[in-house]
Amino acid sequence: MSAAYSPAEQMAVVLAHDVRDWETVGCGTHSPVPAAGLLLALHTHAPHATLIIDGHPEHSLATPSDLHFIAQRGELDLYHFSGIQIDRHGNLNMTLLGDPANPKLRVPGAHGAPVLYYTAGRSNLFRMEHTRRSLVERVDYVTCSGVEACEHGGPKLLVTPNAVLRFDRERADFVLISFHGGLDLDQVCANIGWEVRVAPDVRETEPPSPAELRLLRTSVREQVALVYPDFVRQGHLGTN
């Protein structure tokens, strides 16, 4: 990754580019990078988008159930998801690690994510770790199903600190379409827990533009800090 921008800034820009004007788009808790991407889109090419950012004083909903009502009416165009494991088939694990009968670790859970994964027009996935333990052949537990239950929406992109993968619905797996600047493609692939397909036209990910970086480090940074002050203090969106 180039020293000129952080992995989080690169990821936010990729996610921002998939937001379309006039859409209703959102992210839940523990999602500072998608939040930055949504705010960046609002400040650039999607000024009429409706943002749903959990915990934000301006862009959050009155109650959690409001989000599900919006989604079930077919009005949620794009939502962002993550998990402790993501597998090649777009399944998400937000529940446990190990044998479900005797798990090594339990985590808080889905908070309604399976319904949103099914009802959102499209879903973009993100993971702040690009390793074989987080990007796996098969998740230990299917909290959100990538293909078996996702007839309406389902995954579109998977964005990590190292790469961008696009979901191929016909073959029910991800294709690596770009890797971030300064990284080695073979090493990026080696740190994925399955034999990932690489697009014939694979390329380096388009880096953030100077204008995008200025926004990320000023207006967007100020807004993200309202929800994720620790994330901002750690310098993911530039420093003071």
C-alpha positions as a Markdown table, in Angstrom:
| # | Residue | x | y | z |
|---|---|---|---|---|
| 1 | Met | 0.0 | 0.0 | 0.0 |
| 2 | Ser | 1.3 | 3.4 | -0.9 |
| 3 | Ala | 2.4 | 5.6 | 2.0 |
| 4 | Ala | 0.4 | 8.4 | 0.4 |
| 5 | Tyr | -2.9 | 7.0 | 1.7 |
| 6 | Ser | -4.0 | 4.4 | 4.2 |
| 7 | Pro | -5.6 | 1.0 | 3.5 |
| 8 | Ala | -8.8 | 2.4 | 5.1 |
| 9 | Glu | -8.8 | 5.3 | 2.7 |
| 10 | Gln | -8.4 | 3.0 | -0.3 |
| 11 | Met | -11.2 | 0.8 | 0.9 |
| 12 | Ala | -13.5 | 3.7 | 1.5 |
| 13 | Val | -13.0 | 5.1 | -2.0 |
| 14 | Val | -13.7 | 1.7 | -3.6 |
| 15 | Leu | -17.0 | 1.4 | -1.6 |
| 16 | Ala | -17.9 | 5.0 | -2.3 |
| 17 | His | -17.6 | 4.4 | -6.1 |
| 18 | Asp | -20.4 | 1.8 | -5.9 |
| 19 | Val | -22.9 | 4.2 | -4.4 |
| 20 | Arg | -25.3 | 5.6 | -6.9 |
| 21 | Asp | -27.1 | 8.9 | -6.7 |
| 22 | Trp | -30.7 | 8.8 | -5.3 |
| 23 | Glu | -30.1 | 5.4 | -3.7 |
| 24 | Thr | -30.8 | 4.5 | 0.0 |
| 25 | Val | -27.6 | 3.1 | 1.3 |
| 26 | Gly | -26.3 | 2.1 | 4.7 |
| 27 | Cys | -24.0 | 0.4 | 7.2 |
| 28 | Gly | -24.4 | -0.9 | 10.7 |
| 29 | Thr | -22.3 | -0.9 | 13.8 |
| 30 | His | -18.5 | -1.4 | 13.8 |
| 31 | Ser | -18.4 | -0.1 | 10.2 |
| 32 | Pro | -16.2 | 3.0 | 10.1 |
| 33 | Val | -14.8 | 2.3 | 6.6 |
| 34 | Pro | -18.2 | 1.9 | 4.9 |
| 35 | Ala | -19.4 | 5.0 | 6.8 |
| 36 | Ala | -16.5 | 6.9 | 5.4 |
| 37 | Gly | -17.3 | 5.6 | 1.9 |
| 38 | Leu | -20.9 | 6.6 | 2.1 |
| 39 | Leu | -20.1 | 10.1 | 3.3 |
| 40 | Leu | -17.5 | 10.5 | 0.6 |
| 41 | Ala | -20.1 | 9.5 | -2.0 |
| 42 | Leu | -22.6 | 12.0 | -0.6 |
| 43 | His | -19.9 | 14.7 | -0.9 |
| 44 | Thr | -19.0 | 13.8 | -4.5 |
| 45 | His | -21.1 | 12.0 | -7.1 |
| 46 | Ala | -24.2 | 11.0 | -5.0 |
| 47 | Pro | -25.5 | 14.2 | -3.3 |
| 48 | His | -29.1 | 12.9 | -3.3 |
| 49 | Ala | -28.4 | 9.6 | -1.7 |
| 50 | Thr | -30.1 | 8.7 | 1.5 |
| 51 | Leu | -27.5 | 7.5 | 4.1 |
| 52 | Ile | -28.2 | 5.2 | 7.0 |
| 53 | Ile | -25.2 | 5.2 | 9.3 |
| 54 | Asp | -25.9 | 3.6 | 12.7 |
| 55 | Gly | -25.2 | 6.0 | 15.5 |
| 56 | His | -24.7 | 9.1 | 13.4 |
| 57 | Pro | -26.6 | 12.1 | 14.7 |
| 58 | Glu | -27.9 | 13.1 | 11.2 |
| 59 | His | -27.9 | 9.8 | 9.2 |
| 60 | Ser | -29.3 | 7.2 | 11.7 |
| 61 | Leu | -32.8 | 5.9 | 12.0 |
| 62 | Ala | -35.1 | 6.4 | 15.0 |
| 63 | Thr | -35.3 | 2.7 | 15.8 |
| 64 | Pro | -33.5 | -0.5 | 14.5 |
| 65 | Ser | -36.8 | -1.8 | 13.3 |
| 66 | Asp | -37.1 | 1.1 | 10.9 |
| 67 | Leu | -34.2 | -0.3 | 8.8 |
| 68 | His | -35.9 | -3.7 | 8.5 |
| 69 | Phe | -39.2 | -2.1 | 7.4 |
| 70 | Ile | -37.3 | -0.1 | 4.7 |
| 71 | Ala | -35.5 | -3.3 | 3.5 |
| 72 | Gln | -38.6 | -5.4 | 3.5 |
| 73 | Arg | -40.4 | -2.8 | 1.4 |
| 74 | Gly | -37.6 | -3.2 | -1.2 |
| 75 | Glu | -36.3 | 0.3 | -0.6 |
| 76 | Leu | -32.8 | -0.5 | 0.7 |
| 77 | Asp | -30.6 | -0.4 | -2.4 |
| 78 | Leu | -27.2 | -1.1 | -0.8 |
| 79 | Tyr | -26.0 | -2.3 | 2.6 |
| 80 | His | -22.5 | -3.2 | 3.9 |
| 81 | Phe | -21.7 | -6.3 | 5.9 |
| 82 | Ser | -18.7 | -8.0 | 7.5 |
| 83 | Gly | -18.1 | -11.0 | 9.8 |
| 84 | Ile | -15.4 | -12.9 | 11.6 |
| 85 | Gln | -15.3 | -15.2 | 8.6 |
| 86 | Ile | -16.2 | -14.7 | 4.9 |
| 87 | Asp | -16.1 | -17.6 | 2.5 |
| 88 | Arg | -15.7 | -18.0 | -1.2 |
| 89 | His | -19.5 | -18.5 | -1.6 |
| 90 | Gly | -20.4 | -15.2 | 0.0 |
| 91 | Asn | -21.5 | -16.8 | 3.3 |
| 92 | Leu | -20.9 | -14.7 | 6.4 |
| 93 | Asn | -20.1 | -15.9 | 9.9 |
| 94 | Met | -21.1 | -13.5 | 12.7 |
| 95 | Thr | -21.8 | -16.2 | 15.3 |
| 96 | Leu | -19.0 | -18.5 | 16.4 |
| 97 | Leu | -15.7 | -20.1 | 15.6 |
| 98 | Gly | -15.1 | -23.9 | 15.7 |
| 99 | Asp | -17.6 | -26.7 | 16.1 |
| 100 | Pro | -21.1 | -25.3 | 16.6 |
| 101 | Ala | -21.7 | -27.9 | 19.2 |
| 102 | Asn | -18.6 | -26.9 | 21.1 |
| 103 | Pro | -17.4 | -23.5 | 19.8 |
| 104 | Lys | -14.0 | -22.0 | 20.6 |
| 105 | Leu | -15.5 | -18.5 | 20.5 |
| 106 | Arg | -18.9 | -16.9 | 20.4 |
| 107 | Val | -19.5 | -13.4 | 19.2 |
| 108 | Pro | -22.5 | -11.1 | 19.7 |
| 109 | Gly | -24.3 | -12.3 | 16.6 |
| 110 | Ala | -26.2 | -11.0 | 13.6 |
| 111 | His | -28.6 | -8.4 | 14.9 |
| 112 | Gly | -31.0 | -9.0 | 12.0 |
| 113 | Ala | -28.2 | -9.1 | 9.3 |
| 114 | Pro | -29.6 | -12.3 | 7.6 |
| 115 | Val | -32.8 | -10.5 | 6.8 |
| 116 | Leu | -30.9 | -7.4 | 5.4 |
| 117 | Tyr | -28.6 | -9.7 | 3.4 |
| 118 | Tyr | -31.6 | -11.2 | 1.8 |
| 119 | Thr | -33.7 | -8.1 | 1.2 |
| 120 | Ala | -31.1 | -5.4 | 0.3 |
| 121 | Gly | -30.8 | -4.7 | -3.4 |
| 122 | Arg | -27.1 | -5.5 | -3.3 |
| 123 | Ser | -24.6 | -6.1 | -0.5 |
| 124 | Asn | -20.9 | -5.1 | -0.3 |
| 125 | Leu | -18.7 | -7.0 | 2.1 |
| 126 | Phe | -15.6 | -5.7 | 3.8 |
| 127 | Arg | -13.0 | -7.1 | 6.1 |
| 128 | Met | -10.3 | -5.1 | 7.8 |
| 129 | Glu | -8.0 | -8.2 | 7.8 |
| 130 | His | -6.8 | -10.0 | 4.7 |
| 131 | Thr | -5.7 | -13.4 | 6.0 |
| 132 | Arg | -6.5 | -17.1 | 5.5 |
| 133 | Arg | -8.2 | -17.2 | 8.9 |
| 134 | Ser | -10.8 | -14.5 | 7.9 |
| 135 | Leu | -11.2 | -15.3 | 4.2 |
| 136 | Val | -12.0 | -19.0 | 4.3 |
| 137 | Glu | -13.0 | -21.9 | 2.1 |
| 138 | Arg | -16.1 | -22.5 | 4.2 |
| 139 | Val | -17.3 | -20.6 | 7.2 |
| 140 | Asp | -17.6 | -22.5 | 10.5 |
| 141 | Tyr | -21.2 | -21.2 | 10.8 |
| 142 | Val | -23.5 | -19.7 | 8.2 |
| 143 | Thr | -25.1 | -16.6 | 9.7 |
| 144 | Cys | -25.9 | -15.0 | 6.3 |
| 145 | Ser | -26.2 | -17.2 | 3.3 |
| 146 | Gly | -24.5 | -16.0 | 0.1 |
| 147 | Val | -26.4 | -18.0 | -2.5 |
| 148 | Glu | -28.7 | -20.6 | -1.0 |
| 149 | Ala | -31.1 | -18.0 | 0.5 |
| 150 | Cys | -30.2 | -14.8 | -1.4 |
| 151 | Glu | -32.4 | -14.8 | -4.4 |
| 152 | His | -33.1 | -11.1 | -4.3 |
| 153 | Gly | -29.9 | -9.4 | -3.3 |
| 154 | Gly | -26.7 | -11.1 | -2.0 |
| 155 | Pro | -23.0 | -10.1 | -2.3 |
| 156 | Lys | -21.6 | -7.9 | -5.0 |
| 157 | Leu | -18.1 | -6.8 | -3.8 |
| 158 | Leu | -15.7 | -8.0 | -1.1 |
| 159 | Val | -13.2 | -5.2 | -0.2 |
| 160 | Thr | -10.1 | -5.8 | 2.0 |
| 161 | Pro | -7.0 | -3.9 | 2.8 |
| 162 | Asn | -5.3 | -5.7 | 0.0 |
| 163 | Ala | -7.8 | -6.3 | -2.8 |
| 164 | Val | -11.3 | -6.1 | -4.4 |
| 165 | Leu | -13.2 | -9.2 | -5.3 |
| 166 | Arg | -16.4 | -9.4 | -7.3 |
| 167 | Phe | -19.0 | -12.1 | -6.7 |
| 168 | Asp | -19.8 | -14.3 | -9.7 |
| 169 | Arg | -23.4 | -15.4 | -9.0 |
| 170 | Glu | -23.4 | -18.1 | -11.8 |
| 171 | Arg | -20.4 | -19.9 | -10.3 |
| 172 | Ala | -21.2 | -18.8 | -6.7 |
| 173 | Asp | -17.8 | -17.6 | -5.8 |
| 174 | Phe | -15.6 | -14.5 | -5.8 |
| 175 | Val | -13.2 | -13.4 | -8.5 |
| 176 | Leu | -10.3 | -11.1 | -7.7 |
| 177 | Ile | -10.6 | -8.1 | -9.9 |
| 178 | Ser | -7.9 | -5.7 | -8.5 |
| 179 | Phe | -5.2 | -5.6 | -5.9 |
| 180 | His | -4.1 | -2.4 | -4.1 |
| 181 | Gly | -1.1 | -0.4 | -5.1 |
| 182 | Gly | 2.3 | -1.5 | -3.9 |
| 183 | Leu | 1.2 | -5.1 | -3.2 |
| 184 | Asp | 2.2 | -8.3 | -5.0 |
| 185 | Leu | -0.6 | -10.2 | -6.6 |
| 186 | Asp | 0.7 | -13.6 | -5.8 |
| 187 | Gln | 1.0 | -12.7 | -2.1 |
| 188 | Val | -2.4 | -11.3 | -2.1 |
| 189 | Cys | -3.8 | -14.5 | -3.5 |
| 190 | Ala | -1.8 | -16.6 | -1.1 |
| 191 | Asn | -3.4 | -14.9 | 1.9 |
| 192 | Ile | -6.9 | -16.0 | 0.8 |
| 193 | Gly | -8.1 | -19.3 | 2.2 |
| 194 | Trp | -9.2 | -20.8 | -1.1 |
| 195 | Glu | -7.8 | -21.1 | -4.6 |
| 196 | Val | -9.2 | -17.7 | -5.8 |
| 197 | Arg | -10.0 | -17.1 | -9.4 |
| 198 | Val | -8.2 | -14.0 | -10.8 |
| 199 | Ala | -9.9 | -12.0 | -13.5 |
| 200 | Pro | -8.1 | -12.0 | -16.9 |
| 201 | Asp | -8.0 | -8.2 | -16.8 |
| 202 | Val | -6.9 | -8.0 | -13.1 |
| 203 | Arg | -5.3 | -4.6 | -12.4 |
| 204 | Glu | -4.1 | -2.4 | -9.6 |
| 205 | Thr | -7.0 | -0.8 | -7.8 |
| 206 | Glu | -7.5 | 2.8 | -8.8 |
| 207 | Pro | -6.0 | 4.9 | -6.0 |
| 208 | Pro | -7.8 | 7.7 | -4.2 |
| 209 | Ser | -7.7 | 11.0 | -6.1 |
| 210 | Pro | -6.2 | 14.1 | -4.4 |
| 211 | Ala | -9.8 | 15.5 | -4.2 |
| 212 | Glu | -11.1 | 12.3 | -2.5 |
| 213 | Leu | -8.2 | 12.3 | 0.0 |
| 214 | Arg | -8.9 | 16.0 | 0.8 |
| 215 | Leu | -12.5 | 15.2 | 1.5 |
| 216 | Leu | -11.7 | 12.0 | 3.5 |
| 217 | Arg | -9.3 | 14.0 | 5.7 |
| 218 | Thr | -11.6 | 17.0 | 6.3 |
| 219 | Ser | -15.4 | 16.9 | 5.9 |
| 220 | Val | -15.7 | 13.1 | 6.0 |
| 221 | Arg | -13.2 | 12.7 | 8.8 |
| 222 | Glu | -15.2 | 15.1 | 11.0 |
| 223 | Gln | -18.5 | 13.2 | 10.3 |
| 224 | Val | -16.9 | 9.8 | 10.9 |
| 225 | Ala | -15.5 | 11.0 | 14.2 |
| 226 | Leu | -19.0 | 11.6 | 15.5 |
| 227 | Val | -19.6 | 7.8 | 15.5 |
| 228 | Tyr | -16.0 | 6.4 | 15.5 |
| 229 | Pro | -13.7 | 8.8 | 17.4 |
| 230 | Asp | -11.1 | 6.1 | 18.2 |
| 231 | Phe | -10.9 | 5.1 | 14.5 |
| 232 | Val | -10.2 | 8.7 | 13.6 |
| 233 | Arg | -7.7 | 9.2 | 16.4 |
| 234 | Gln | -5.8 | 6.2 | 15.1 |
| 235 | Gly | -5.0 | 8.1 | 11.9 |
| 236 | His | -6.9 | 6.0 | 9.4 |
| 237 | Leu | -8.3 | 9.1 | 7.7 |
| 238 | Gly | -5.2 | 11.2 | 7.9 |
| 239 | Thr | -3.9 | 13.1 | 11.0 |
| 240 | Asn | -4.2 | 16.6 | 12.3 |
